[in-house]
Amino acid sequence: MINPAIIRENYAQMTDEQLMHLAQTEGQDLTSEALSALHDEFLSRNLDTSVFGTVQDNKTIRQQNNIQKVKESAANEFTQAVWTYALDEKAGGATDEDIRKGLAAYGLDEEHATLITTSLENTAKEGLATHKANMTRGAITCAVGLLITFWTMSAAQGGGTYVVAWGAIVFGAIRFFRSLPAKEKFDKILENIEAERSGETMAK
């Protein structure tokens, strides 16, 4: 932490124009101690202190924005945790009723818990489509890398140089296998949804 005396000395060496520019452009970024020292320097020089009202307003707005960002971040993390729980439970074979009870333990009301369980199928289908596409792209990238490698190796037989497309091969394989578990999870979720639906239908 900078010594307040050093801050005051620094302000005392600045011109009026420099002080005014500092207050207008960086006032909202100053610490409370630095801002207080700057205000005192304005008073000692009989400078217009009305700028500090704007500075305080800007600090308040920034603080409110930061608080709002924290709230939104917490809400997003909570939402992600809720969806992860619901999808994992459905993949494990839990019924919609079991999931709604679990969501209630998270603090969700019945309306939102029901909304999530009724949206599980569409969410799983979207996730499945995304990971299938990633697997397809990964397989194509890997195949292209292998094709380039084998083609250049064939062309280099008898004494030439060839290219081993490690980047495409490795990146494509990683993308394929990274999406495979998620694809299998969403497949299982859809299977369990269909099984539960069939069971309810048969029960009727």
C-alpha positions in Angstrom: 0.0 0.0 0.0 1.3 3.4 -1.0 2.0 5.9 1.8 -0.7 8.6 1.9 2.0 11.2 2.4 3.6 10.2 -0.9 0.3 10.5 -2.6 -0.4 14.0 -1.2 3.2 15.1 -2.2 2.7 13.8 -5.7 -0.6 15.7 -6.1 1.0 18.9 -4.7 3.6 18.8 -7.5 1.0 18.5 -10.2 -0.5 21.5 -12.1 -4.1 22.5 -11.8 -4.8 21.1 -15.3 -3.2 17.8 -14.4 -5.2 17.5 -11.2 -8.4 18.2 -13.1 -7.6 15.7 -15.8 -6.7 13.1 -13.2 -10.1 13.6 -11.4 -12.1 13.5 -14.7 -10.4 10.5 -16.3 -9.2 8.3 -13.4 -11.1 9.5 -10.4 -13.4 6.4 -10.3 -10.3 4.1 -10.3 -8.6 5.8 -7.3 -8.7 4.3 -3.8 -10.7 6.1 -1.2 -7.5 7.5 0.4 -6.2 8.7 -2.9 -9.5 10.3 -3.8 -9.7 12.0 -0.5 -6.2 13.4 -0.9 -7.1 14.6 -4.4 -10.2 16.3 -3.0 -8.1 18.0 -0.3 -5.7 19.3 -2.9 -8.6 20.7 -4.9 -9.9 22.5 -1.8 -6.4 23.9 -1.0 -6.2 25.4 -4.5 -9.8 26.6 -4.6 -10.5 24.4 -7.7 -14.0 23.4 -8.8 -14.8 20.3 -6.8 -18.1 19.6 -8.6 -16.2 17.0 -10.6 -16.1 14.7 -7.5 -19.9 14.3 -7.7 -19.5 12.8 -11.2 -16.6 10.7 -9.9 -18.6 9.3 -7.1 -21.6 8.6 -9.4 -19.3 6.7 -11.7 -17.8 4.7 -8.8 -21.3 3.9 -7.6 -22.4 2.8 -11.1 -19.3 0.6 -11.5 -19.8 -1.0 -8.1 -23.5 -1.7 -9.0 -22.3 -3.2 -12.3 -19.8 -5.4 -10.5 -22.4 -6.6 -8.0 -24.7 -7.4 -10.9 -22.0 -9.4 -12.7 -21.4 -11.3 -9.5 -25.1 -12.1 -9.1 -25.3 -13.1 -12.8 -22.3 -15.3 -12.5 -23.7 -17.0 -9.3 -27.0 -17.5 -11.1 -25.3 -19.0 -14.1 -23.3 -21.4 -11.9 -26.5 -22.4 -10.1 -28.3 -23.0 -13.4 -25.4 -25.1 -14.7 -25.3 -27.1 -11.5 -29.1 -27.8 -11.7 -28.9 -28.9 -15.3 -25.9 -31.1 -14.6 -27.7 -32.8 -11.8 -30.9 -33.4 -13.8 -29.0 -34.8 -16.8 -26.8 -37.0 -14.7 -29.8 -38.3 -12.7 -31.7 -39.1 -15.9 -28.6 -40.8 -17.4 -28.5 -43.0 -14.2 -32.1 -44.0 -14.8 -33.9 -41.7 -12.3 -37.6 -40.9 -13.0 -38.9 -37.4 -13.6 -40.5 -37.5 -10.2 -37.2 -38.5 -8.5 -35.5 -35.6 -10.3 -38.1 -33.1 -9.3 -37.7 -34.1 -5.7 -33.9 -33.7 -6.0 -34.4 -30.3 -7.6 -36.6 -29.3 -4.8 -33.6 -30.0 -2.5 -31.7 -27.5 -4.6 -34.3 -24.9 -3.8 -36.3 -24.9 -7.0 -40.0 -24.6 -6.8 -42.3 -27.1 -8.4 -42.9 -25.1 -11.6 -39.2 -24.7 -12.4 -38.4 -28.3 -11.5 -41.2 -29.5 -13.8 -40.0 -27.2 -16.6 -36.5 -28.7 -16.4 -37.7 -32.3 -16.4 -40.0 -31.6 -19.4 -37.1 -30.0 -21.2 -34.6 -32.8 -20.6 -35.4 -34.5 -23.9 -34.8 -31.5 -26.1 -31.7 -30.6 -24.1 -30.4 -34.1 -24.6 -31.1 -34.1 -28.3 -29.3 -30.8 -28.7 -26.3 -32.1 -26.7 -26.3 -35.3 -28.7 -26.3 -33.4 -32.0 -23.5 -31.2 -30.9 -21.2 -34.0 -29.8 -22.1 -36.1 -32.9 -21.0 -33.2 -35.0 -17.8 -32.8 -33.0 -17.0 -36.5 -33.4 -17.7 -36.3 -37.2 -15.4 -33.2 -37.5 -12.8 -34.9 -35.4 -12.9 -38.1 -37.5 -12.7 -36.2 -40.8 -9.7 -34.1 -39.5 -7.9 -37.2 -38.3 -8.7 -39.0 -41.6 -7.4 -36.1 -43.7 -4.2 -36.1 -41.6 -3.7 -39.8 -42.2 -4.5 -39.5 -45.9 -1.9 -36.7 -46.3 0.7 -38.8 -44.4 0.1 -42.0 -46.4 0.0 -40.1 -49.7 3.2 -38.2 -49.1 4.9 -41.4 -47.8 3.8 -43.2 -51.0 5.1 -40.4 -53.2 8.4 -40.4 -51.2 9.2 -44.1 -51.8 12.5 -44.5 -53.4 14.1 -41.5 -51.7 11.9 -38.4 -51.2 10.6 -36.6 -48.2 7.2 -37.0 -46.8 4.9 -35.2 -44.3 3.5 -36.7 -41.2 0.4 -34.6 -40.4 0.6 -35.1 -36.6 -1.4 -32.0 -35.9 -4.4 -33.0 -37.8 -4.2 -36.7 -36.7 -3.8 -35.9 -33.0 -6.3 -33.0 -32.9 -8.9 -34.9 -34.8 -8.5 -38.0 -32.5 -8.7 -35.9 -29.4 -11.8 -34.1 -30.6 -13.4 -37.4 -31.5 -12.7 -39.2 -28.2 -13.4 -36.2 -26.1 -17.0 -36.0 -27.4 -17.5 -39.8 -27.2 -18.4 -40.1 -23.5 -20.8 -37.1 -23.7 -22.4 -38.6 -26.8 -22.9 -41.9 -25.0 -24.4 -40.0 -22.0 -27.0 -38.2 -24.1 -27.8 -41.5 -25.9 -28.5 -43.1 -22.5 -30.6 -40.1 -21.3 -32.8 -40.4 -24.4 -33.1 -44.2 -24.0 -34.2 -43.7 -20.4 -36.7 -41.0 -21.3 -38.2 -43.3 -23.9 -38.2 -46.2 -21.5 -40.0 -44.2 -18.8 -42.5 -42.9 -21.4 -43.2 -46.4 -22.6 -43.6 -47.6 -19.0 -46.2 -44.9 -18.3 -48.0 -45.7 -21.5 -48.1 -49.4 -20.7 -49.3 -48.6 -17.2 -52.3 -46.8 -18.7 
